Amino acid sequence: MTWSFTAGSCKNAYACHLREWSNWEGDIAPGTCGRQSRYRDYNQHTRYDVREGNCNGIPSSCGSRQYNYRDWCKFSLQEA
């Protein structure tokens, strides 16, 4: 019986730290309400590991950008 293994390089996202939230986006006119959004990405640290066979079980990325939403109102104050 002969065994053969294929060694390959696997991309490994070994550390996934979330960055700070972006600024809120979405213009709201005075006297109205609307939805705003912001996002944050992962600060991904990547290395390449040599594995025999396949890369199963090794995360190749940290995941998708995270989004946050809010409903926001902008009031305009007027003097009487």
VMD Tcl script that draws the C-alpha trace (Angstrom):
set ca {
  {0.00 0.00 0.00}
  {1.32 3.41 -0.96}
  {0.20 6.61 0.77}
  {0.51 9.96 -0.88}
  {-0.11 13.34 0.67}
  {-0.27 16.68 -1.03}
  {1.24 19.51 0.96}
  {-0.21 22.91 0.31}
  {-0.28 26.41 1.64}
  {-3.43 27.41 3.53}
  {-4.39 31.01 4.16}
  {-5.01 31.36 7.90}
  {-6.75 34.40 9.41}
  {-5.32 33.74 12.86}
  {-6.32 37.02 14.55}
  {-9.49 39.00 13.94}
  {-9.80 42.21 15.92}
  {-12.64 44.63 15.26}
  {-11.69 48.19 14.35}
  {-13.49 51.29 15.64}
  {-16.91 52.22 14.26}
  {-16.97 54.63 11.34}
  {-18.78 57.95 11.61}
  {-22.53 57.92 11.17}
  {-23.56 58.32 7.52}
  {-26.85 59.55 6.11}
  {-27.84 63.18 5.83}
  {-30.94 64.24 7.72}
  {-32.55 67.56 6.93}
  {-33.50 69.79 9.88}
  {-37.02 69.05 11.11}
  {-37.02 65.47 9.76}
  {-36.09 61.97 10.85}
  {-34.21 59.32 8.96}
  {-32.02 56.26 9.16}
  {-28.26 56.46 9.54}
  {-25.66 53.74 9.33}
  {-22.10 53.09 10.34}
  {-19.74 50.16 9.93}
  {-16.59 48.56 11.24}
  {-14.17 46.14 9.65}
  {-11.89 43.50 11.02}
  {-8.20 44.15 11.38}
  {-7.20 40.78 9.95}
  {-3.82 39.18 10.58}
  {-3.03 36.50 8.03}
  {-0.35 33.88 7.67}
  {0.07 30.91 5.37}
  {0.37 27.49 6.96}
  {1.68 24.41 5.19}
  {-0.77 21.55 5.58}
  {-0.97 18.07 4.20}
  {-4.20 17.18 2.49}
  {-6.56 20.14 2.69}
  {-7.27 23.38 4.50}
  {-10.45 22.25 6.26}
  {-10.97 23.92 9.61}
  {-8.64 26.85 8.95}
  {-10.43 30.23 8.70}
  {-9.27 32.09 5.60}
  {-10.98 35.36 6.53}
  {-12.47 37.07 9.55}
  {-15.90 37.63 8.15}
  {-17.95 40.43 6.74}
  {-18.03 44.08 7.70}
  {-20.42 44.78 10.59}
  {-23.17 47.38 10.22}
  {-25.09 49.35 12.80}
  {-28.23 51.42 12.13}
  {-30.16 54.06 13.98}
  {-33.26 56.15 13.40}
  {-32.32 59.74 14.09}
  {-34.22 63.02 14.13}
  {-32.75 66.48 13.62}
  {-34.72 69.30 15.15}
  {-34.32 72.94 14.34}
  {-34.86 75.30 17.24}
  {-36.49 78.59 16.46}
  {-36.74 81.53 18.79}
  {-40.23 82.86 19.46}
}
mol new
graphics top color blue
foreach p $ca { graphics top sphere $p radius 0.5 }
foreach p [lrange $ca 0 end-1] q [lrange $ca 1 end] { graphics top cylinder $p $q radius 0.2 }
display resetview
